Amino acid sequence: MEEKKLVGKVTHYYSKIDVAIVELDSEIEHGDEISIEGPTTDIQQVVDSMQVEHKPVMTGRKGDSIGLKVKDKVKSGDHVYRIE
């Protein structure tokens, strides 16, 4: 059975470029499988593109605000989980 660990929360979504801004409560890495969940959101995807301060990074750290490329629409307040 897969376990999910809360890693952050969506604070903004840019629909034109499909990028979610996520405030991280814990570390996330390139290649991690994540789930973004909310009242109307249920997306599973692999982290393949994230940025901090408009620069590509391989790891987002606790406290970072990252830009995360998402494959579908998300909303502010949606929770981001890492699937363990």
Steps between C-alpha positions, in 0.01 A plus 500: 500500500629843413555755770461872451695768680384861493779709349328831433206709392411674174492878549447605139437352155600650166260347249674635188822313581358217718721587795400471866679697770550265794613597850704204623474357852746226413752407231397395148729372226505474123354157415278478811147375439251747643127534548325838498167483678218737582120527489504489117860391437645149481821481295787253518819580314878481513696816583683578176528877511532733797659835558601721790533871420457419127800264501461126440578288808521125566394532866250726671570547871277565799402867498554542124229636277535302177350531155382152406393402148165319531309296243157631592325788674554535876366751752642705785470299820544161331736273691809344344602154618805291418407140432745283694 
